[in-house]
Amino acid sequence: MSKLSEETILTIAQAILANTKVLQSLVDSLPKDVKAKVEAEVAKDTPVPTPVATAPTPAAPVMATPTPVAPVPVAPAPASPSSVPFADAKGMIAYVMDAYKALGPVKGAAIQQVLGGLGINTINEVKSEHYADLFAGIEKLKVS
C-alpha cells in the first residue's frame, strides 16, 4: 500500500470539512422539531471513539450524491472588490454558508457551479482575487 502524500491528505481533509459544513447548514435549516429528532438520532448512532495505539488505515472518501439542479449561467457579472461584503477567507466562507441557507438546498447547490465557473473545485481554493466574481455569481443566483 502506498503512502498518501501530504497534499492528498490535506485535500481529503478539506473535502470532509466542506461536506461537514454543508451537512450542518442543512440540519440548521430544518424546523426545530425535525432538527431535534435528527440530533437525537445522530447522537444515538455516533460511536464513542476508542484510543488506538497504531495509526488507523484511512477510509475511502465518501462522495455526496449531487442533487440535480437546473443549469445556471455561471459567468458572474464583475463586481467591484469594494462592493464585496467580506475581506478574508473566514468572512467569505460565512457569506457562502449564509447564502446557501438563504437559497435552500436545491438552489444552494448551484453555488458549486459558480465555483466551477471560476475554475475552482472547493470553497477552500477560493483566493482573494476571486472574491468579487464569487460574490457576483452567488448574488445572481439569489435573483434568478
VMD Tcl script that draws the C-alpha trace (Angstrom):
set ca {
  {0.00 0.00 0.00}
  {1.42 3.37 -0.96}
  {1.51 6.23 1.49}
  {-0.73 9.21 0.84}
  {1.06 12.45 0.14}
  {0.56 15.40 2.47}
  {-1.25 17.24 -0.35}
  {-3.68 14.32 -0.84}
  {-4.39 14.14 2.88}
  {-4.96 17.90 3.01}
  {-7.33 17.71 0.02}
  {-9.31 14.89 1.64}
  {-9.47 16.79 4.94}
  {-10.71 19.93 3.16}
  {-13.39 17.93 1.34}
  {-14.53 16.37 4.62}
  {-14.71 19.81 6.26}
  {-16.65 21.24 3.33}
  {-19.11 18.33 3.40}
  {-19.48 18.70 7.16}
  {-20.31 22.40 6.79}
  {-22.90 21.67 4.10}
  {-24.50 18.96 6.22}
  {-24.55 21.27 9.25}
  {-26.19 24.02 7.23}
  {-28.82 21.55 6.05}
  {-29.53 20.48 9.63}
  {-29.62 24.12 10.75}
  {-32.28 24.88 8.14}
  {-34.64 22.17 9.41}
  {-37.69 23.02 11.54}
  {-36.90 22.84 15.28}
  {-38.86 19.62 15.94}
  {-37.26 17.81 12.97}
  {-33.82 19.16 13.92}
  {-34.22 17.78 17.46}
  {-35.11 14.35 16.06}
  {-32.11 14.40 13.71}
  {-29.74 15.43 16.51}
  {-31.13 12.68 18.76}
  {-30.69 10.09 16.01}
  {-27.13 11.22 15.30}
  {-26.24 11.15 19.00}
  {-27.69 7.64 19.28}
  {-25.71 6.34 16.30}
  {-22.42 8.17 16.96}
  {-19.85 5.74 18.30}
  {-17.61 6.74 21.16}
  {-14.02 6.82 19.88}
  {-11.59 4.45 21.50}
  {-7.85 5.15 21.82}
  {-5.76 3.40 19.18}
  {-2.11 2.50 19.69}
  {-1.33 2.44 15.97}
  {-2.42 4.72 13.16}
  {-5.71 3.59 11.60}
  {-5.97 2.77 7.93}
  {-7.64 5.72 6.20}
  {-11.12 5.01 4.89}
  {-12.04 5.75 1.31}
  {-13.57 9.22 0.97}
  {-17.35 9.27 0.70}
  {-18.66 11.48 -2.04}
  {-22.07 13.05 -1.67}
  {-24.54 12.36 -4.45}
  {-25.19 15.66 -6.17}
  {-28.75 16.90 -6.31}
  {-29.84 17.59 -9.88}
  {-30.01 21.32 -10.43}
  {-31.23 23.19 -13.46}
  {-28.32 24.73 -15.37}
  {-27.43 28.15 -14.07}
  {-25.32 30.61 -16.01}
  {-22.04 30.71 -14.12}
  {-20.38 33.65 -15.77}
  {-20.85 36.17 -12.98}
  {-21.14 39.83 -13.67}
  {-17.99 41.57 -12.47}
  {-18.34 43.18 -9.06}
  {-16.01 45.77 -7.70}
  {-13.93 44.50 -4.78}
  {-15.25 47.33 -2.62}
  {-18.82 46.03 -3.01}
  {-17.93 42.58 -1.64}
  {-19.15 42.16 1.96}
  {-16.12 40.12 3.07}
  {-12.38 40.71 3.02}
  {-10.90 37.40 4.18}
  {-11.42 33.63 3.89}
  {-13.39 33.42 7.13}
  {-15.80 36.14 6.03}
  {-16.10 34.62 2.56}
  {-16.99 31.18 3.96}
  {-19.54 32.73 6.34}
  {-21.09 34.62 3.39}
  {-21.26 31.45 1.25}
  {-22.82 29.43 4.08}
  {-25.41 32.17 4.74}
  {-26.17 32.35 1.01}
  {-26.59 28.56 0.89}
  {-29.04 28.70 3.80}
  {-30.97 31.55 2.18}
  {-31.14 29.81 -1.20}
  {-32.09 26.42 0.22}
  {-30.55 23.09 -0.73}
  {-31.72 22.99 -4.36}
  {-30.67 26.50 -5.47}
  {-27.82 26.48 -2.95}
  {-26.26 23.51 -4.71}
  {-25.74 25.82 -7.71}
  {-23.03 27.58 -5.70}
  {-20.79 24.68 -6.74}
  {-21.46 25.64 -10.37}
  {-20.40 29.22 -9.61}
  {-17.16 27.85 -8.14}
  {-16.67 25.61 -11.18}
  {-17.21 28.58 -13.48}
  {-14.28 30.23 -11.74}
  {-12.14 27.10 -12.21}
  {-12.38 26.24 -8.50}
  {-13.34 22.84 -7.07}
  {-13.82 23.59 -3.37}
  {-14.57 26.64 -1.26}
  {-11.13 26.28 0.35}
  {-9.46 27.02 -3.01}
  {-11.05 30.48 -3.36}
  {-8.41 33.21 -3.33}
  {-8.95 36.88 -2.61}
  {-8.76 37.72 -6.31}
  {-11.88 35.55 -6.84}
  {-13.96 37.23 -4.11}
  {-15.69 39.76 -6.38}
  {-16.58 37.16 -9.04}
  {-17.76 34.64 -6.43}
  {-19.91 37.29 -4.76}
  {-21.39 38.39 -8.10}
  {-22.17 34.79 -9.11}
  {-23.92 33.99 -5.82}
  {-25.88 37.24 -5.88}
  {-27.01 36.33 -9.40}
  {-28.34 33.01 -8.03}
  {-30.38 34.93 -5.46}
  {-32.26 36.87 -8.15}
  {-32.72 34.03 -10.64}
}
mol new
graphics top color blue
foreach p $ca { graphics top sphere $p radius 0.5 }
foreach p [lrange $ca 0 end-1] q [lrange $ca 1 end] { graphics top cylinder $p $q radius 0.2 }
display resetview
